[in-house]
Amino acid sequence: MYKALVTFVILCCCQIALADDLKPFTTDGCSDFPNGTPSQQSLWLDCCVRHDLAYWKGGTEAERLAADRALQSCVAQAGEEKIAELMLAGVRVGGSPYYPTSYRWGYGWPYLRGYQALSDEERNQVKAQLQRLVTMLRDFSNHLDDVQQ
């Protein structure tokens, strides 16, 4: 009986530890907003992907505000100042970490993380995930080069 109880406790602890793991990065571009203009359909897509990276990893409320302002600045630099203001308003309203959406602040972590600074261990998880992503993209690019030759 004691051995079964110890095994159960260990399994529960492992589940809790795994629940705090960062999910792999995903992006949906500009979410439910166009990625660009009708004539330049990806004009500010890179701005949205960078913004998604910040939202994926999450962090403090100040970091979210900085990410949202960086999105606004990036879109404005693409020549779309009014769109940039609209996007800022949209992400400020719709990006709360308390909404159960796939694009909330900190969406890479389990739901209801809220605004929390990343610990050293969590920053290491972010770095490891990004290194895997870079490796995967490099391998994919190399594969495309091989196919074209």
Secondary structure, 3 states (H helix, E strand, C coil): CHHHHHHHHHHHHHHHHHHCCCCCCCCCCCCCCCCCCCCCCCCCHHHHHHHHHHHHHCCCHHHHHHHHHHHHHHHHHCCCHHHHHHHHHHHHHHCCCCCCCCCCCCCCCCCCCCCCCCCHHHHHHHHHHHHHHHHHHHHHHHHHHHHHC
